[in-house]
């Protein structure tokens, strides 16, 4: 629809409203109501008059170039017909417009209907972020497609070479880049735009993409400077510097950034960039650096060489595309079978999910959610497991025809489900007599709702407690959990915490309740099982420990005391995880009688001092009293710890 046709349609609507208002004015009995419609009719008639003038001006071939551009700028059309675009181009080539109007007119050209602009061919920033965090390789990004622009851009290129000020020439350069035209004259105005924080991120991101696709040495220097600054100084500039280097895909450059090993640099991102480069030499360079002197470099290389997609064939895109075709089948049962088959296949070859598009991921999620409403219990259990893996819960296994296949890597996807999908999962959990495992896994899924800020994710709790343990911060100043955003009731979960429910599954129900900020005595048994069981990951055990301490009653203390006291039987343990977490749990629990009792056991200084700091900074004023009473204790180690605690700068 052209602008003139659009205005004519609007005019028809104006006449319809006019007739409606006149009828309402005629029928109104209240004088105030009549006056209201009278004024509305006057305004509408003026609008009709103005619109008629605009329609006539659009019909006039003699409309000035500036007036024509202004007409289109004032329209609310998101797309313009080719005929409108030709009119705009004629106006832009009239040599009568100032720099501002030229720049605005060039932006209009990007609205041409049917174009597949370069900037719209991918969600560029999302895709580059996925490359940076190792979700997919750089070679996954497809080559640019033709944009569909058939008209010549020679006159636009000539316009750019006139040397207009940066504010205006950058708009022309963005238009050329959107059309897939890349010439050296675009570099200065696009660099001006990218490095200027007064412009919107969307425009700066466009400049970044086009400059990176050109890969000039001057811009590479800008990207390196951006990527080398601390994130805290300018996160936008830092992240876009990194993304630009990954998009340029120069393996020598990425290897040099990795070797530099700057403290603030994301070395994993550079290693992933090398491992997934379109240039096979990237992997060669990475393997040569495996024995680098810097531990952070070695760790980043190890992570990259163990990425999910490292073993993927170079035609992975086409392999996955074939397997994903069934997701779009006409028959829903066929769609669901395809989704479950793809998930089972992906558990064997984990690289496959890396090559799904964002849209395919969404379709897969939709189908797995739909599976829950079917009567097939086996398919329902498989769907819950698959969703757990896709959302990044702790469940990492899949039951295939040949038995259990364990996920070889920790969760990577970390996606979120909409509130509507979470409600579907919850209805499934309520409405069926489920086996304990499926119910527990389904509960974990509920924590992956969009907008939910689980308690454990609200802070780096282990770090925060470590700060208390070294005396830097008082326990009473430790942050407290904020509301998580979960509004629906969780009472129905509580019945699965009892002795009749297996601990290996009730522990996940307890973890779900803790994530939602619920801390009740019934959670102690399953959380104790999870925390004290070494078969689980340290991250899972840490989360259980935090929730145990937040139940905040003396009954949770024994398991922490037992763990902390392991240090008494082995003053130089090779692995101090259990004893250190016991200490941290007691500091978070903040029971001053227990902390004082721990000091009297005469542990090593690395434990004695934290107990003293815990008493000094406790929320309970009796902690300070107990500390004062031990100032003249017969044990010199206790006296030394008390003296250090009472000398802390925050003590008063």
N, C-alpha and C positions, 0 to 999 in steps of 0.2 A: 504494500500500500504506500503510495507516494504521500508527501506532506500535504499536497492539495487535497487528495482524496481523504486523508485523515481529517483535515479541517472540515471538509464537507460532511463527513459522518458526525463530527462533533456538533456541527450546526443543526443537523437533523435532531440530535438529542436536545439541543437548546430549544428548538421549536416545540418539542414534545413537553418539556418542562414548562414552557411559557403557557401552553394550553392548560396544563394541570394546575398551575398557580392561579390562572384567571378563573377557573372553575371553583377553586377553593376560596378565592376572594368573594365570588358571587354568593357562595353558600354560607360564608362566615356570618355569625350574628354578633359576636363580640367585636366592638370597634377596634380594640387593640390587635385582634387577629386580622381584621381587614387591613389595617395599616401595615402590619408585618408583610402580608402578601403583596400589598401595593408597592412597598419598597423593593421587595424581591423581584417584582415584575419590571420595575424601572431598571434595576441592575442587569437583569437578564436581557432586556432589549438593547442596552448599551453593549453588552457582550456580543449579541448577535450582530450588531452594526459593525463592531470592531472585527469580528471574524469574517464578515462579508468583505470588508475592505482588504483583509489579508488574503482571502481566496482570490479576489480580483487581481491583487498584486502578483500573486503566483502565476496567474494566467498571462500576465503582461510580459512580453519578451524584453521590454525595455527596463525591467527592474535592475537597479544598480547592483554591482557585485557585492558591496558591503551589505545592502539591504537583504540580498538573497542569503548570504551567510548568516545574518542575524535571524532571519526567518527560521532556518533550520536549527540554529542554536537554541532558539526559544521553544522548539517543538519537544514533545515528550516521547518521541519515537526511539525505540532501542535499536531499530534497524532501518536502513534506507534502501529504497529500490535503486537499481542501476541507473535509471533515468535521473533520479535526484542526484546521485553521485556525479554523473556527467555534468549536470548544471553547476554543482559545487566546483568541479575541476575547472570549468570554463571561467568561473568567477575568480578562482585562485590564480589563474594564468593571465588575468586582465592587466596586471601591472598597476593596479589602482589601490591595492589594499596595503595597510600598514603592517608592521611585523606582528603585532598582537592578533590582528584579524587573520593573517596568514597561518599563524600557529593554531588558532582555534579551528580554522577551516580544515587544516590537515588532520586534526583529531576526528573531524566528522567523517573523513574518508574511511576510517576503521570501522564505521557502522554499516558498511555495505553488506547487504543481505547475501548469504551463501558463502562468505569467505571463511576459511579455516585459518585464522591468524596464528602466527608462530607462538605467540604468548598463550594462546588458548589450546594449543595442541597437547599440552601436558600441564598438570599442576606442578610446575617446575620446582617451587620451593619445597613442597611436600616430597617430591621424588628425590631431590638432592639431600633432604634430611634423612630419608630412608637409606641412601647410600652412605651418608656420614655415620649412621648408627649401625651399619652392617646388615640392615634388613634385606638389601638387594645389591647386586654388583653394578658398577658403572656401565658395563656393556649392556645392561638391561634397557637403558634409555633408548627409545627408537630414534631412527634418523628423522630429520624434518621432512614433512610432506609438503607438496605444493599447496599454496594457500588458496588457489582459485582466482587470484587477481590476474586478469588478462591484459588490462590496459597498461600502457607504457608508464614507467616511473621516471623517465629521463628528465622530465621537467621538474620533478620533485628533487632529484639529485642536483640539478642545476640551482634550484632554490636554496638548497643546503649550502652550496659552495659560495653563496653570496656573503657569507660571514655574518649572519644575523646574531644578535646577542644570545647568550646561552639559554636564557629563559625561553626564547622562541625557537631557536634552532634545535633544541632538545626535543621539542614536540614533533618537528619534521623528522628527526632521526628516529624517534620512537615509531612513527608511522612507517618509515622505510623498513625498520627491523620487523615490524608486525607483518609486512608483506614478504619477508624473507629476503630482503635486499641488504647486503652488507658491504659498505664501501668505506675506505679510510677516513673520509670526511665526517663520518658519523662518530668517530671516536672522541674528539674533544667535547662536543655537546653532551654525549652520553656520560662521559666521565664527570662533567660538570654536574649533571643530574644525580648520578649515583653518589657522589661524595658530598652532596648538599642536603643536610638533615631537614631543611625547611620543606622539602617536597614529600608527598605521601609515599609510604613504603611501597605501594603498588607500582607507582611510576619508577621508583628507584630499583625495584626488583626487575622491571622490564628492561631498564638500562643494563643491569647486571647480566641478564640472560644474553642480550644481544652482544654486549662487549665480550663475554666469555666465549660465545660462539665464534667471534672474530679472533680472539686470542692474541691481541697485540702485546708486544713486550712491555710497552708503557703501562698498559692496564694490569699486566701480571704483577708489576712492581707495586701497584696500588693494592692488589689483592693480598700480596704477601704482607704488606704493612698492616692491612686490616686484620688478617688472620693471626698476626703475631701480637696484637694488643691483648691485654687482659679482658675477659668477658665482662667484668664488672665496670670497666671504663666505658664501653659502648657495645652492648651485646649485638645490636643490629649489624654494625659494621664488622664485628668479629665473625659472626655466623655467616654473613654474606661473603666475606673474604674466603672463608673455608669452602663454602658452596661453589664459589666461582672457580677455585683451584680444582675442585673435583670435577666440575663440568668441562673445564679445559682439557683435563686428562693428560697432562704432560708427566710421564712417569719419572723422569729425571728430577723434575721440580718437586713432585710429591715425595720422592725418596730423600731429597735434601731437607724438606720440611720435617720429615720423620727423624732424620739424623740430628737435626738441630736440637730436638727434644726440649723445647722451651717449657718451663714449668707450667705456663698457662695454656699450652697447646693441647688440642685433642689428638693425641698420637694415634688413638684407635682409628679415627676418621682417615688419616693419611694412609695407615696400613690397609684399611678396607679399600681405599681408592686404588692402591697399588694392586691388591689381590684381584680386584674386579675390573681392572682397566681393560679397555679395548685392545691395548698393546700387550701382547704376551710377555714382553720384556719386564712388565711391572711385577709379575709373579717371580721372575728370575731375580730381580733386584731385592725383593722382599726376602727370598730364601737366603740370599747372600748375607743379609744383615741379621740372621737369627742369633748369632753369637755377639751381637753388639755389646759394648761395655756398659751401656745404660740399661738398668733393669726395666724402666718404663717402656723403652723401645722394644726390648725382648718380649715383654708382656703383650704389647700391642700387636706385634708380629704373630705371636702365638694365637691371640684372639682371631686375627684375620685368617690365619691358615686353618683354623678350626670353625670358620663360619659355616652356616648351613648350606650355602650355595657353592662352596669352594670346589665340590666334586661335580657340580652341575655341568652337563655338556653345553657347548656354545650354542646349540640349537634348542636350548631349554624353553625359550619363548614358544616355539612352534609345538613342542611336545606338550606343554601345559595347555596351550590353546586348544589342541585336539581333545585332551582329557576334560577340559572345561566346557566343551560344546554341549554336553548333556544338561548343564545347568539351565540352558535356555530351551529345553525340549517343551513341546506342547502339553504333554501329559505330566501332571504334578508328581505322580508316583515315580515316573522315570527321572524327573528332576531330582527328587530326594535320593533315589538310589545312586544317581551320579554324584551327588554331593557327598554321600557316605563313602562311596568308592574312592573319590578323589582324596578324602581325608585319610582313608586307610593307606592308600598309595603314598601319601605325603609323609606318613609316619615311617615308612621304609626309606623313602627318598625325600628327606626334609627340605631339600632345595626347592621342591615344586611350588610350595606356597609363596616363596619369594618372588615368583614370576607371575603371580596373579595380579591383575590390575586392582585398583581400589574398588572399582565397580563390581568386579568379580568377587572380591572379598565380601562386599555387601550382599550380593546375591546368595553367596554361600551361607552367610549368617541367616538370611531370611529363610532359606530352605531348611536349615537345621532347626530353627525355631518352629517352623511348620510341622516338622517331624514329631514334635512333642504332642501335637493334637491328634496324631494317628493312634490306632490301637495296637501297633506293633511294639511290644515292650523291648525287644532286642534292638530295634532301630532307635527307640527312644533313649535307651542307655548309651548307645553309640553317639547319638546326637549330643547328649550332655557332656560326654567325654571330649568330643570334638570341639564344642564351644569352650570348654575349660582350657583346652590347648590354645585355641585362637585368641582367647581373651587374656592369656598369660597368668592363669591361676597356677597353683602348685601341682595340680594333677597332670602327670606327664606320661600317660600310658594309653594304649589303644588295644582293644581285644579284636584280633583278626581270626580267621579260620585256623591259623596255625598256632594260636595262643596269644600271649601278651607281648606286645612290642613296646619297649620302653623308649620314651623320648631321649635322645642322646644329648640334647642341649637344654639349658634352662629356657623358660619362656622368653620369647623375643617380641611377639606381636604387640602385646599390651594395648589391645583395642578396647573400646567401650561399647556397651549395648545401650540402646535408647531405653527410656523409662517404659515405653510400650512393650518392648521385647522382654524387659525384666519382669513385667507383670505377667507375660505369657509363661515365663519360666516358673514364676511363683505359683501361678494357678496349677501348673503341672505338678509341682511339689506338694501342694495341698491335696489335690484331687485323687491321688492314687496311693495304693499300698505299695510303696517302693522298697526295694532292697536298701540296706543301710548305706552301701557305697554310692549308689546313684543319688540318694537324698543328700548325702554329705557333699558330693561334688556339685550338686545343684545349688546348695547353700553358698558355696564359695563363689559361684557365678553371680550371685546377687550383689557381691561387693564390687562388681565391674560395671555398675550402672553409671551412665553419664551424669556428672554433677555431684557424685558421691566422693567425699574426701575422707577416706578411712582414717582411723586414729593412727595407725602405724605409719601412714604416708604423710602425716602432718608435720613430722620432724625426723631428723636423724637421731633417733632416741639413744642408740648406743653411744654416739659421739657426745650427745648432751650429758649423759650420765658420766662418761669418761671425764668431762670437764668438771663435774662435781667431784669425782674421785681424785683429781689432781689438785683440788683446792681453788681452782680458778673462779668457780661460781658456787654460791650457796644453794643447797637443796631446795630451800623455800622459794628460790627464784627460778626454779625449773618450770618450763612452760607446762600448762595443763591442756588436756584435749579440748578441742573446740567441737561444736555440733558438726556432725558428718554430712547432714543433708538428707539422711534417711528418715522419711516421715511415716512409712507404713509400719504396722505392728510387727514385732519379732517374737511375740509371746508363743506362737505355734512352734518355734524352734526349740524352746526350752525343754520340752518333754524328751528330746533326743540326747540330753546330757546325762541321763540316769544310768544306773548300773546295767539296765537291760539292753543298752545300746553299745555295740563294740567300741572300745576306746580308739581303735585305729580309724574309726569314722566319726565318732563323736568329737574327736579333737578338731576336726575341720568345722563342725557346727559351732564349737566354742570359739574357734578363730574368727568365724564369720560374725558372731555376736560381739566379740571384742573389737573387730574392725568398725562396727556400727556404734561403738561407745557404750555397750552394755557389759557390766561387770557384776556378776552374781556368784555366790558361793558354789553353785552347781557346776560352774566352769572349772573349778580347781582340779578335779580328777582328770578330765581329758587334757587340760593344758599342761598339767604336770607330766602326763604320759608323753606329750609331744616334746616338751622342753628337755626331758631327761633321756630321750631316746636318740642315740647317735645315728640311727639309720636315716634320720631326716636331715635336711640341709641346715646349715647354721642360720641362714636367713629365716627359715621357718621356726627354728628353735628360739631365735631372738624375739620374733614376734610373739610367740607363746609366753616368753618370759615377761615382756612388757605388759601384756594383758593380765598375767598372774599378779604382778605387783600392783596393778591398778584396781584389782579387786579390793585391796587395801584392808585386809583383815589378818589377824595373827596366824590364822590357819594356813596361809600360803607360805609362811616362812620356812617350815622344815625342809622343803625341797631345795630352797636357796641356801640355807645353812649347810645342808649336806654337800652341795656343790662347792660352796666357798671353802669349806673345811678340807677339801682335797689338797689344798696348798699346805696344810699342816703335816700331811704324811709324805709330801714330796716338795721340798723347798725349791727345787730347780726343775720343774716339769718341762718336758719337751713341748707339750701342748697344754697351754694354760686356759683353754677355752672354757671348760666347765667351771673351774674355780673363779675365773674372772667374771663370768656371767652370774655366778652365785653372788659375788660381791656387788655387782651392778644392780641385781634384783633387790638386794637388801637396802641399798642406798635409795632406790626408787620407792620401795615400800615405806621407808622412813619410820620404822618402829624403833624408838630410842632405846628401849630396854634391850632389844635384840642387838642393836649396834654396840651398846656398851658391853653386853655379854661377849660379843665377838672380840672386842679389844682385850678382854681379860683372858682370852685363850692364847695370848701372846703370839699372834701370827707374824710373818715377816713384815718388814717396814712397808713393802709395796701394798700390803693389806691393812696394816695397823694404822697408817696415816689416813687412808681414805675413810676408815671407820670413824676416826676422830673428826675429820672434816665433815662427815655426815652428821655427827652429833652437833658440831658447831653451827652448821647451817640448816638444822632441822626446822620443819614447820612447827614442831612441838617445843615450847620454851624449856621443857624439862631436859632437852638434849644438852643445852648449855650448862644446866645445873649439874648433870651427871659428869660432864667434862671437868667442871671445876672441882668436883669431889675427888677426881683422880689425879689432881695436880701433884699430890704427895704420895702417890702409889709407890710401893716398894720396888716395883719393876721399872728399871730405868728406861726401857723401850716405850712403855706406856707413858711415862713422864715426858719423854722426848716428843711423842706424837701429840700429847695434850698441849705442850708448849707451842708447837708449830701451828696447831689449829687455832689456838687463842691469839696468835700473832697475825692471822690472815687479815688483809686490808678491809674486807667486808664484814668483819666480826662485829663491829659496833654500828 
